[in-house]
Amino acid sequence: MIERTAAELLQLLSQGDATAETVTTEFLKAIRQREPKVKAFLRVDEEFALEQARAIDAKRKRGEKLGPLAGIPFAVKDVLCIAGQPTTCGSKILRNFVPPYNATVISRLKNADAILIGKTNMDEFAMGSSTENSAYQTTRNPWDLERIPGGSSGGSAAAVAACEAPLALGTDTGGSIRQPASLCGIVGLKPSYGRVSRYGLIAFASSLDQIGPFSHTVADAALLLEVIAGYDPLDSTSVDQPVPAYTKSVEHPVKPLTIGVAKEYFTKGLDSEVEQAIRAALKVYEKLGATVKEITLPNSPHAIAVYYLVATAEASSNLARYDGVHFGHRAKTYDNMIDMYCRSRAEGFGKEVQRRIMLGTYALSSGYKDAYYLKALKVRRLIKDDFDKAFGECDVVMGPTSPTPAFKIGEKTDNPLEMYLSDIYTISCNLAGIAGISIPCGFTKSGLPIGLQIQSPAFEEEKLLRVARMYEKATEWHTKRANV
């Protein structure tokens, strides 16, 4: 039961071969057995999950109209607000924060009759690439428990990869859905900026953050995206565009298909086994009739520098509210108000968050804003122009999701710059506001998953999903499950 896809579970439920309660019970059982090793969840509310499941079974029995995800359990990264449930962002500063409202995506999933199973671990305030920056625990990769699952949505990725939930939500600011999906051997989709409402998402970098799905298959990602996407008047950055029926079109291949492969993606630092898997995946597409052509994204080497100015500047502004007065942890002892602010923030924020706040504050400070922040915004525009030009020649851009497979826990914690390079291939997508997906495309000799990244123009998730599904249908990587 737990190794099935959401689509397969929906079929069992609709045929009467399973109930929402039995499905939910199976996943709760898997969580109890596997969580001591994986540590994907920060909070699981078994009673609440079973209560929701019984309510859906009763609804089905009465013959009432059911939502598109009726009876399917899902996990949520602990950066999304759920009314009456703690939302910590993986940080001590929000240890006691209980939101009085639901994020829009949570309301939409509840309306779709999906079953909330728990909140997943993450890098504090979504700042990290390994889920080692959580204030609470280190999540492990289900394929190798000595390794990281990626980040910052590592808990959600590990929960799906360990078959503790069939679907999960994560957020992606610079690769935080796609990179962990790649390292955990599952599907992770970052929608275009404005496609999914950010209302109820605790912000890291407001012009980059985007909510998206984790799943075992592209079809499941299409199903979840169809539910959460769409205009929301509560989010001023939400774009009023119709949401295509992704589930109806996902099985239709894109023909003719031209794939752009950026030469900048195959340079020093790319693991040889990762490169082999990506080249093999491109060969599969060629066999399916696609044309593969080399393109150039000349400004992509600047993406990391641009990102760590724009994202940190926005973080510095967004996290200013956690001062121990309006929000967040307050120090127990202090001499005066300034001392209270300093102590509360020093106690509440971890090292990586402090590092990024300081970088961002410096980049925005008087005399430096023009030299750093404004210059970064100009180069960001050039990165977007590169993609616009590339998409004039090809339908999608493909390459590796991550330069290496999952690394060992603790391997990069003392070297933040090396850690930042984990997102070298994913960051440009957020800076340009386009859509990107990572799908499984192989394993290393030691059995670690490798992900293929596909990027499409903004609001062309329909095409992106169809292209991804073409490869998935021709291969079996998505059917592999971690043996936890």
Helices and strands as residue ranges (DSSP letters): H 6-15, H 20-38, E 41-44, H 46-61, E 73-77, G 92-94, H 104-111, E 115-120, G 124-126, H 154-161, E 167-171, H 178-184, E 187-190, E 211-215, H 218-228, H 246-249, E 258-262, G 263-265, H 272-287, E 291-295, G 300-302, H 303-318, G 319-321, H 337-348, H 351-364, I 370-374, H 375-393, E 396-400, H 416-420, G 421-423, H 427-432, E 435-443, E 449-456, H 461-474, G 477-479
